[in-house]
Structure formats: C-alpha cells, structure tokens
Amino acid sequence: MRPVEDLSVVVTGGGSGIGEAIARRFARGGARVTICGRREEKLRAVAEDLGSACAWLTADVTSTTDRVAIVDTAMRHGGAIDVLVSNAGNMWRRSVEEWTDEGLAGILANNVIGGMMLTQAALPHLVAARGAVIFVGSIYTKRAYPGAAPYAISKGAVETLTRVLAAELGPRGVRVNAVRPGAVPTEINVRSGDFTPDEATARLESMAAHHALGRIGTTEEVAECVEYLARADWTTGAVVSVDGGLSLGIITDEAKEI
C-alpha cells in the first residue's frame, strides 16, 4: 500500500462533515491536502488548524473555471494529484409533487456532473501519478426513503459512474472506487430539512437499532475507509458500504418500535 506521506490529495467539500474528516485524516498522516468548497470561513478554519499540510480555496465544482482552479491549486501545493476525493454535494429532499426541473438539474449538477468533470480536469495528473479517484455515495441507494428520490438517484448515478470509470481508466493506471456512508451526523442532515443540529442528530440516533452493530457511525470511520481505498493498489470498481450494517435491512425487536 502507498504510504500516506507520499500522497497529494484533493478533497472537495472539505470544510465540514465527511470531507473535513477525510482531509484531517490524510493531513495527520503526512499527506499534502488541498480542500475546496463554497464556504470560505469553514475552509479557512480547517486549513489554519492543519497548517502547512493543507491548502484551500473557495470553489464550486459545477463551475468550469473553478474546476481548473482546484487542479492548479493542488498542483502548486502538492506537486501532483495522487488522490481525488469527490465529496462535494447537496441533499435535496422533495416529494414527487414538489419536484422542479431546476431543482433536479441542480442536484445532478452538484452531486454527479461536478465530480465527473473535475475528474476529467484532473485526469492528466491522475494518470501521471497512477492515482485514485474516490467518490462519496450514500446509503440512500440501498434503502428507500420516501421523499428522497432526487438525492437517491444522484447517488445511484455516482455508483454507476464509479464502476464505468474503473473499467475505462484502469488500463491507464487510475483506480476508481466509492464509499457508501450510512447514518453519520453531518451538517447536510441539518440543511436537508427543518431541523436543529440536535434534532438532526436525534433522528439519526433513533436509527441505531437498524444497524447490525447497534449504533450510528462517525465521519472519522468513513474517512478511514477512504484512506484505505486511496492506498490499496489492487482495488478498483468497488463501492464499499461504511454503514455499521444498516444496508443489511436487519429488523430487530428494538427497530420494530421505531
């Protein structure tokens, strides 16, 4: 496996949640990390905490100009792009009556097309490094949650993209994998509904009995799997569930009460 300290890593959506945990894990291991996202204050705080290991820029992955800036910043900071972690995205929960053309286009642009086109922008450097792309998917592709169709189909597309790119880019030395996080407390759970942070966490914790391991997860546990996929030189085309067994669909006596 590749040593972490040899890696130059790009993490989109790196200012909070799973992206922040991924950035912190790689930086602690000695990697050179470039984070980007839309919220300057979040990115700046993470970068200042991580010090010289971390470069940052405000960027929107749906923008062609911003994607070029992400690649340029990563090359200046890290000298290469060994790992691209495509984590940026939005959650858009709407019942079928509430769908709009603009809303559906927006969720696909953020969650699918932005990551696709950033991969394209970084591809020459990924090929040169015989690097890795890791997409962040979701448990929503394995369990049906009413009102979540727009978000779920975007993450389903990410999983299909992972497999197709793995086949296409494998001969060029680039590995492509994805993680499928389960119930993990992040800010997106607050922004996706009319919840306070405490309410959002309580909703997730109420799902504990649905997990084989009896608890919800942490962003750090997702980051651990991302690091493995970044370093595992003979793993490609995998979509790894990091969900404590939530995708198994276990029904316990406790879960029946929820």
N, C-alpha and C positions, 0 to 999 in steps of 0.2 A: 504493500500500500504506500501511496505517496506521503511523505512527511508533510504535516500541516504547514510547517515553517517555510516550505518551498513554494507555497501556493499564493497566487494573486487572485482574489475573489471579488466578484461584483454581486451585491445583494440589492435587488430592487425592493422598495417598500421597507427599507432598513431602519426607519426611525422609530418603529414601535412593534409590539406584538411578536409574531414568529420571526419576522425579518430582523428585528433588533436582536433577538436571542441567537439567531444564526450568525449575525455579524460579530457579536460578542464572543461566541464560541471560537470562531476562526481567529479572531484577533488575539484571544488569550493563548492560542496555540502557536502564535508567531507568524500567522499569515498577514499579508498586506491586503487590506479590505477597503473597498470603495462602496459606500452606501448612497442611495438616492431615494427620493420620494418627493411629495408635494409640500410637506410641512417643514419649513426651514427650522423652526425652533426645536422640533423633535430631533431632526438630523444633527443639528449643531450640538445638542446636549449629548447625544450618543458619541459623536466624534470627539468632543472635548474630553469625555470620560476615557475613551480608548487611546487618546494621544496620537503619536506619530504613526501608529499602525493603521489608522483609519483616515481616509479622505472622504469628502462628502460633497454633494451638490443637489440643489433642488431640480427635479426633472420629472416630466410626465412621460411615461412610456408610450403614450398614444401619439406623441409628437415626434416627427422625423428628426427635427433639429435637436431635440432633447436626447434622442437615442444616440446621435452622433456625439453629443457632449458627454454622455455616460461612458462611451467607449474611449473617447480621448482622455477623460479624467482618469480612468482606470489604467490606461497605458502609461500615462505620466507618473502615476503614483506607484504602480506595481511592476511596470516594465513588461507585463504580459497579462493575458486573461486566461487563467487556468480553469477557473470555475465561474459559471454564470448561474446565479440562483434567481429564478424568475418568480418572485413572491408578490409583487405589487398587484393589487386588485381591490375590487369593491364588492360588497354584498348588497344585492337588491332583491328584497322580498316583496312580492306583489301577487295578489290573487289574479286569476285569469281575467276578471273583469277590469282590472287596473292596468293591464299591460299597455304600453305605448310603443310605437316604432322607435321613438327617440330613446326611451329607457332601455329597450332591448339592445339597440345599437350601442348604447353607452356601456352596458355590462360586458358585451362581447369585445368591444374595443379595449376596455381596461383589463379584462381577465384572460383574453385569448390573443387578440391581434397584437397588442403591445408586446407581449412576450415573444410571439413569433417573429416580429420584425426586429426586436432587439437581438434575438439570436442571429438573425441574418446580418445585422450590423456588426456583431462581434465575431462572426464566423471565421474570417481570415486569421484572427488571433487565436481562436479556439483550435483551429486546425494546426496552426504552428506549434501550439503548446500540447497537442494531443489531449485536449482538455475535456471538460464535462459541463453539461447543462442539467440543472435540476429544477423542475417545475414544482410548485406547491399546489396540490389539488385540494380535495375536500371529501369528508365522509358523506356529503350530500349526494355523491354519485352512487353510494351503496345503500342508502336508506332514503325512503320517500318522505319528505317533509312538506305538508301542504303549504302552498304559498311560496315555495322556494324554487319553482321551475326555472326562472331566468338564471338564478345563480347556479343551480344544479347543472343545467345544460352547458353553461360556460365551463364548469369544472370537468364535465364529461368530455368536452372538446379538448381540454388540456391533457387528459389521459390518452385520448386517441393521438393527439399531436406527439406525445412522448414516444409512443410506440413507432409511429411512422418516421419521426426524425431519427430514432435509434437505428432503424433499418437503413435510412438514407445516408446518415453521417458516419455510421460505423466503419465503412471502408476507408474513410478519411481520418480515422483515429479519434473521433469525437464520440463520447458516451453521453446518452440522454436517458435520464431517469426522473421519477417523480415521487413525492411523498404525499400520502393521503391522510392529513391530520384528522383526528376525531374531536371530541369535546375538549377544547382548550380555551381558557379565559384570555381573550384579547379585546382590544378596543373595537374591532369590527363587529363584535357581538352587541356592543352598546349602540354603535352608529346604525346598525341594521334595523333597529326597532325603537320604540319609545320606552327605553329602559334606562334607569340609572346604572352606573357601574355595579353597584351591589345587587340590583335586580337581575342584571345580565349574568353575573356570577352565580346567583342563586338558581337561576333557570338551568345553567349548565350542571351545577352540583346535583340538582334533582335527577339528573340522568345517570348518576353513579351506579345505580343498581342494574342498569342495562349493560354494563361493562363486565367482561369476564374477570377483570382484575379489581372490580369493585370501586373504582374511583375514576374521576376525570383526569386529564393529563396536564402537562405544563409545556410552555413554549420551549423550555430547555430540552425536553425529551424529544421534541420534533427536531430541534437543531442537532442533537446527537445523531439522528438518522441521516440528516442532510450531510453532515461531515463524513459519515461512513460512505455514502454514495459518491461524494466528491473524491474520495481516496481509493475506492475499490476499482482496480483497473480492469476487471473482467466482469463487471456488472453493467448491463445496458438494457434498455427497454423495460425496466422494472417499474411498477407502481406499488410502492410499499405502504401498507396501512400502518399508521402510527396512532393507534386509537384504543389501546387497552382492551381490545376485543369487542368494541362497540359494533363493528361491521358484521360480527357473527350472528347478530339478531337474537341473542340469548334472552329468554323470558324467565325471570326468577320470581319467587313469591313477592319480593320487595318491588320488583318492576311492575307487577300487576297492579300495584296500588297507585302508580304514577299516571 
